[in-house]
Structure formats: structure tokens, C-alpha cells
């Protein structure tokens, strides 16, 4: 069973549109968890293989795919993103200014997000 924080993270990730990416920190902030980017990574790692959550749309603050314990998953993420039209430069980065998700202002507040501090 997912914690309240994980449920909020998943709700934000579901909003990231096809062909766009969000950063771990951005997802954390929108979920009401500012400064908890690592918790987003833990939450995404906890989803099952058959979960339809678009986990591949979350990248690090440099616009790169984060390293995984299973390197094959890095390639899977890249292939899923490229299939959505995401472009990588010669240094394997995504231009966040062009392909980053820019949610409309007030959307997080409208979803009832309140800041939750991790223990």
C-alpha cells in the first residue's frame, strides 16, 4: 500500500503529458514535498512492472536519465522517451527549456496539495 506522499507523487507524474519531461525536484514540489527529490525516485522505484504510470517522463535536474541499479532500465527509459518524441543531445541530455513540462500555475494548489515534511 502506497503512503500518502507516494500517492501524491504518482498523481503529479500522471499529469506529465506525453512528449514532455519533469524533474524529480519539480515532481516533489508539485506534490507538496519541496526538497524531497530523492523520495520521488524511491516512489518511482516502488511501482510494479505492470503499472501504467508514465515513470519514464521523470529525469534529473540536468535533463539526464538517472543511473539505475539495472542499467538496462536506463535504455528502456530512453527508448520510451524517444518514442514520445523526446530528443537527446550529443551528451545524452534533454533540453528542459524546450521539452520540460510547464504546468499551469495554481494547479497544485487546486489539487489540495499541502506541504508534507518527511520524518
C-alpha positions as CSV (number, residue, x, y, z in Angstrom):
1,X,0.0,0.0,0.0
2,X,1.4,3.4,-1.0
3,X,1.9,6.1,1.5
4,X,0.1,9.4,1.2
5,X,3.3,11.0,-0.1
6,X,3.7,8.3,-2.7
7,X,0.1,8.7,-3.8
8,X,0.7,12.5,-4.3
9,X,3.9,11.9,-6.2
10,X,2.1,9.4,-8.5
11,X,-0.8,11.9,-9.1
12,X,1.8,14.5,-10.3
13,X,3.6,12.0,-12.5
14,X,0.3,11.1,-14.2
15,X,-0.2,14.7,-15.2
16,X,3.1,15.0,-17.1
17,X,2.0,15.0,-20.7
18,X,3.3,12.7,-23.4
19,X,6.3,14.3,-25.1
20,X,7.3,16.3,-22.0
21,X,9.5,15.5,-19.0
22,X,9.6,16.7,-15.4
23,X,12.5,16.7,-13.0
24,X,12.5,14.8,-9.7
25,X,12.6,18.1,-7.8
26,X,9.7,19.5,-9.8
27,X,7.6,16.5,-9.1
28,X,8.4,16.7,-5.4
29,X,7.5,20.4,-5.2
30,X,4.2,19.9,-7.1
31,X,3.4,17.0,-4.8
32,X,3.9,19.3,-1.8
33,X,7.2,17.8,-0.9
34,X,9.8,20.5,-1.6
35,X,13.4,19.4,-1.3
36,X,12.4,15.7,-1.5
37,X,13.5,14.8,-5.0
38,X,15.0,11.5,-3.7
39,X,11.7,10.5,-2.3
40,X,10.3,10.8,-5.8
41,X,13.0,8.4,-7.0
42,X,12.1,5.9,-4.2
43,X,8.4,6.2,-5.1
44,X,9.0,5.5,-8.8
45,X,11.3,2.6,-7.9
46,X,8.4,1.1,-5.8
47,X,5.9,0.8,-8.7
48,X,5.2,-2.5,-10.3
49,X,6.2,-3.5,-13.8
50,X,2.6,-3.5,-15.0
51,X,1.8,-0.1,-13.6
52,X,0.7,2.3,-16.3
53,X,2.3,5.3,-14.5
54,X,4.5,7.2,-17.1
55,X,7.6,6.9,-14.9
56,X,9.9,7.4,-17.9
57,X,8.9,11.1,-18.0
58,X,10.8,11.9,-14.8
59,X,14.5,12.8,-15.3
60,X,17.2,14.5,-13.2
61,X,17.8,18.3,-13.0
62,X,20.5,18.1,-15.7
63,X,17.9,16.7,-18.1
64,X,19.6,13.3,-18.0
65,X,18.3,9.8,-17.2
66,X,19.4,8.9,-13.8
67,X,21.6,5.9,-13.2
68,X,19.9,2.7,-12.1
69,X,21.0,-0.5,-10.4
70,X,19.9,-2.3,-13.6
71,X,21.5,-0.3,-16.4
72,X,19.1,-1.9,-18.9
73,X,16.3,0.2,-17.4
74,X,18.2,3.4,-18.5
75,X,18.0,2.2,-22.1
76,X,14.3,1.3,-21.7
77,X,13.6,4.8,-20.3
78,X,15.4,6.4,-23.2
79,X,13.6,4.3,-25.8
80,X,10.2,5.1,-24.2
81,X,11.0,8.8,-24.2
82,X,12.3,8.8,-27.8
83,X,9.1,7.0,-28.8
84,X,7.2,10.0,-27.4
85,X,9.3,12.4,-29.4
86,X,11.8,13.4,-26.7
87,X,15.2,14.4,-28.2
88,X,18.6,13.9,-26.6
89,X,21.7,15.9,-27.4
90,X,25.2,14.5,-28.0
91,X,25.8,14.4,-24.3
92,X,22.6,12.4,-23.6
93,X,20.7,15.4,-22.2
94,X,17.2,16.6,-22.8
95,X,16.7,20.3,-23.3
96,X,14.5,21.1,-20.3
97,X,13.7,24.6,-21.6
98,X,12.2,23.1,-24.7
99,X,10.9,19.7,-23.6
100,X,10.3,20.2,-19.9
101,X,6.7,20.2,-18.6
102,X,5.4,23.6,-17.5
103,X,2.2,23.0,-15.6
104,X,-0.3,25.9,-15.3
105,X,0.0,28.0,-12.2
106,X,-2.3,27.1,-9.4
107,X,-2.9,23.5,-10.5
108,X,-1.0,22.0,-7.5
109,X,-3.0,24.2,-5.1
110,X,-6.2,23.2,-6.8
111,X,-5.4,19.5,-6.2
112,X,-5.3,20.1,-2.5
113,X,-1.6,19.6,-2.1
114,X,-0.2,20.7,1.2
115,X,3.4,20.5,2.2
116,X,4.3,17.2,3.9
117,X,7.7,17.1,5.6
118,X,9.5,13.8,5.7
119,X,10.4,12.4,9.0
